[in-house]
Amino acid sequence: MKKSYLTIVARILVKEEHRAFVKAELLKLLDVTRAEEGNISYDLHQDNENPNFFIFHEKWVNRELWQKHMGNKYLAHYLKVTEGKVDEFILNEMTETVN
């Protein structure tokens, strides 16, 4: 039986005048998150037609370890320094469909 993992899709729409700053802050999250217990993948994408639109595609062993990630100090720092610079943040918790 195939093991199912938690997939997170975080959609971030940045205010255009803050795009470079927020992108730099998002990039800072990559290596530290990839090193976390329970992280399988953590990838940042930027839309080709709307450079203000970013997506994190994440895969975690389970929800508990993802929740631990959500409480980390570097994520709290990101939220603090980007406050007011993001127009929209939508997060989806998903489970991979298994045949």
N, C-alpha and C positions, 0 to 999 in steps of 0.2 A: 504494500500500500504506500502510495506517495505521500510524503509529509507535506502539510500545507503550512505556509509561512504567512506572516502579516506583511502586506504591501501597503505602503503609504504613498499617496500622491498629494503633494502640497503645491498648490497653484498660487503664485505670487505676482501681482500686478503692481509695479513700482511707478511712482510719480517720475515723469520723464527727467525733471531737473535733478533728481537724486539717483538716477540709474547707475552711474559709475560707482558711487559710494556704496549703495546697497549691494551691487554685484560683488564688489571687493569684500564686503562683510559675509556674503553668502559663500564665497570661495574659501574663506577662513574656516568654515564649518566642515569642509570635506574631509581633510586628513584626520582631524580629531574624532569625527563621528565614525569614520571607517575603522578606526582603531578600537571602538567600543565593543564591549561584550555583547554578543547577540546580533551585531550588524552583519548582514550578508552583502548588501550593496547599498550605496548612497551616491546617487548621480544627479548632477545639476544640468539642466537643459535651458537654453535661451531660444525663444521663438525667432525664426528667420525673418518673419515679416513684421513682427512687433517686438523690438528689442527690449521693451519694458516688461515683457512677460516671461517669467521663469517658472520652471517646474522642477521640483525634487521628486525623483522616483527612488523609493527606498524599499529595501526588503529586510525584515527582521525575523529572528528565530521565533519570537512570540511577542505578545502585546506588553507583557510585564517589562521586558527589557527595553522595548521602545518607550514605555512610560518613564523608565529610569533615564533614558536619553533626554526626554522632554524636560526633566528637572535639572539638567546639568547647567553649571554656571556659565559656560560659553554660549549656550543657547539663550540664557537670560540676558547676557551681555548683548547679543545680536538684537534681541527684541527691544532692549533699552535704547541702543544707538540708532536703530532704524524707525523708532516711533515717529509717526507723522510723515514718514517718507514712502509708505506703502499704501496704495489705494484699496487693494483687496488681497485677502489671504483666505484661501479655501483649502481645507484639509480633508482628504478622504481616506478612511481606513478600509482596506479591501483584503479579501482572501482570494488567492489564486484558485480558479476553477479547476477541479481535478476530474479527469475522465475515468 
